[in-house]
């Protein structure tokens, strides 16, 4: 049985905070109290003002808004049940009429009307598991009232409504109502207007998604929907399934994350520099206290900054993981005496200079590596055995006893020879070798994966998202 939805404002606020914490957003007791005081000061008459007040009290960065906004909509919904005009009473639903009104609302950018139309669209086209007799076509004759539906789907609604096809109609409506005559830069203005309309359409799509989630949450419980139906923050998304927008968001976090890790490394280096107790000097100093070593004397260490070598698989879906890690390590290069980066698919090439030159434009890193480096031969599939062998043979001076090597990849060889001898040779010449694998541990040594075989030779860690990566880098990087 599903837990009942919270009813009072304190219960809703507490449930909101718990849901945000479950998505990895750190919220303390003091911040929760601040949020309660914000609600008391703002009141509940203006829902959007409450949203912004709670966001200011609870969130730490703008990147957490994609999680906060849909969770807020679940616990502080715009309404309860279907809107009064959409009571499921059997009224005919006219999709073409809705599209006409949607085009006019998009042209006017009427947010209140867009929210109403989103509710109508979900009610008319988003229901599934309807009562017998509903044709499910979403056309003008379909009767899909909220009262006869087992659930609601934003995907189904948008597939039937197709708001993205209204772009030309909305553009024409805006131009008809414009009093500004055409200019020489009309082409540029048209592109700006088209981009703005696309943004409004995306906003409407988000309204439809929120309306569908709200109705499902009423039936199944807000806690369950908040846990299962809200996309996680970018730093918790698996690298192997991250979309372009999520990878872009991760790239924007490289510099702040690098500064945090650099501070952590500097602190570790200061602690390591203290060295071990110098027994002779400690005993000599204890003579003044009757032989009791009150003040231990430490033998000062002057360690040289270590060298770092990255060996990265840049093929397929693994490329997003490798690219983010390369950019992160490049941002940390001041912490090491030398950083060298090698990329491979089925052959190896050094890409240190490509990464350094492209630090201002991280989005195109994959393209620059594939086009500017010799990382493929004959085919585009990963060949770890050949790549490891070529690295050990052609770049022997890249690894010294001061080098720490990080190998990034899923260890899937496409049924080729894993060449464990090459990996053993690399491990013997380096100070330490770590393997970061973006696949779940349960998938290691399945199919064409030889992760288990490689893990017998070097330390292999599961590293599926940016949060795990930052923790591992902070712990494993040498001092």
PAKOLKE-901907 format. One record per residue (C-alpha): x, y, z. Coordinates in steps of 0.25 Angstrom, whole numbers, plus 5000, padded with zeros to 4 digits. Layout:
<sites>
XYZ/...
</sites>
This chain:
<sites>
500050005000/500550144996/500850245007/499850355008/500350485003/500750595013/499650695016/500150805025/501150905021/502250855031/502050715026/502150755012/503450835015/504050715022/503650615011/504250715001/505550725008/505650565010/505350544995/506450644991/507450575000/507150444994/507650514981/508950544987/508650694990/509250725004/508250795013/508550815027/507550845039/507850995039/507551005024/506250935027/505851035038/506251145028/505251085018/504151085028/504451225032/504451265017/503051205015/502551275028/503051405022/502551395008/501251325011/500551225001/499751324992/500851324981/501351184978/502551234969/503051324980/503051204990/503751124980/504851224979/504951254994/505151104996/506151094985/506951204991/506851145005/507150995001/508050994989/509551014987/509651034972/508851064960/509150924955/508250864966/507050934960/506650824950/506450724962/505850834971/504750884962/504050754959/504150704973/503550844978/502350824968/502050684975/502050734989/501450874986/500550844974/499850954966/498550874969/497850744973/497150654964/496750694950/496450844948/494950884950/494750894935/495350754933/494450664941/494450544932/492950564929/493050514915/493250644908/493850624894/495250664893/495750734881/497250724878/497250824867/496550934875/497550904886/498750924876/498151054871/498051114885/499451064889/499951134877/499351264881/499851244896/501251214891/501251344882/500751424894/501651354904/500451344913/500951254924/499651244932/498951194919/500051104916/499951034929/498451014927/498650964913/499650864919/498650814928/497550794917/498550724908/498950624919/497450604922/497050584908/498250504902/499150454914/498150354920/498450204919/497650084924/496450164921/495050114923/494450024912/493950104900/495150204900/495750194886/497150244891/497350314878/497450454884/496650504872/495450594873/494450484876/495250414887/494650434901/495850414911/495450474924/496250474936/495150394943/495350274934/496950264934/497850174942/499050274940/499550384931/500750394922/501450524918/502150444907/500850394901/500250534902/501350604895/501450494884/499950524881/500050674882/501350694875/501550834880/502950844873/502150854859/501550984863/502851064861/502451124847/501051154852/501551224864/502551304856/501551354846/500651394858/501751474864/502051544851/500551574848/500551644862/501851714860/501851864858/503351874855/503651874840/504651774833/506051814834/507351774827/507651684839/506351604837/507051474835/507751484849/506451534855/505651414850/506751324856/506651394869/505051384869/505151234865/506051204877/505151274886/503951194881/504751064883/505051104897/503551134900/503151004894/504150934903/503551004915/502150954911/502750814910/503250824924/501850874928/501250754922/502250664929/501950734943/500450714941/500650564938/501550544950/500550624959/499350534955/500150404956/500750454970/499350474975/499050324972/500350254975/500950354986/501850464984/503050394991/503050284981/502950374969/504050464975/504950344977/504750284963/504250384953/505250504956/506550504948/507750514957/508750624957/509850624946/510850574956/510050454959/509750414945/510450294939/511550334929/511050224920/509650274919/509850424921/509250514910/509950634903/509250734913/509750654925/511150644919/511150794916/510750814931/511850734936/512950804927/512450934934/512850874947/514250834944/514950964949/514150974962/514350824965/515850834961/516050954971/515350864982/516250744979/517550834978/517250884992/517050744997/518350694991/519150814996/518650785010/519050635008/520350685003/520650765015/520250655025/521150555017/522350655018/522350645033/523050515032/523350405042/523850425056/525350445057/525650355069/527050405071/526750555072/525450525080/526250455091/527350565091/526250665093/525650575104/526850595113/526350735117/525050665123/525650555130/525650455118/524150475115/523950505101/522950615102/523250675089/523450575077/524350625066/523950585052/524850555041/524550655030/524250605017/524450675004/523650584994/523750624979/522450644972/521950514966/521750494951/520350454945/520050374933/518650354927/518350244917/516950264912/515950184904/515250294895/514350204887/512750204888/512050234900/513350224909/513850344902/512950434911/513550374924/514950384918/514850534913/514250584926/515450514934/516450564924/515950704926/515950694941/517350644942/517850744932/517250854942/518050794953/519350794945/520050894955/519950784966/520950694958/522350704952/521850644939/520450604933/520450524920/519150474914/519050364904/517750324896/517450194889/516350124882/517150014876/518450084875/519150184884/519550334882/519950444892/518850554893/519450644904/519650764895/518250744889/517650754903/518450874908/518050944895/516650914896/516450944911/515651074907/514750984898/514450854905/513150814897/513950784884/515050694891/514550564886/514550614871/515950674873/516550544878/515850464868/516250554856/517650604861/518250474868/518550334862/517650254871/516950164861/517450054851/516549984841/515249984850/514650064861/514549964872/515349964885/516549864885/517149874899/518249764897/518849834884/518749974891/519349934904/520449864896/520749984887/520750074899/521749984906/522649974894/522650104888/522550194900/523450134910/524050264915/522650314919/522650224931/523650244942/523750194957/523150324961/521950314951/520550274955/519750224944/518150234942/517550144932/516150184928/515250094921/514149974922/515249864918/514349814907/515249754897/514349714885/514849574887/516249614884/517449564892/517549644905/519049644905/519249634920/520749624919/520749774914/519849814926/520849734935/522049814929/521349944931/521049914946/522449864948/523049994943/522150094950/521950144964/520550104964/519450064954/517950094956/516850054946/515550134946/514450054940/513050124937/512249994937/511549934949/512449834956/511349734953/511649744938/513149714939/513549584933/512249574925/512149564910/513449624904/513949684917/515249644923/515149734935/515349624945/516549574938/517249714938/516749734952/517649624957/518849704952/518449854956/517549914965/516149934958/515050024963/513650044959/513450194954/512150214948/511850364951/512550494954/512250484969/513050344970/514150404961/514350524969/514450434982/515350334975/516250444969/516350514983/516750384990/517650314979/518450434974/519850424979/520450534988/
</sites>
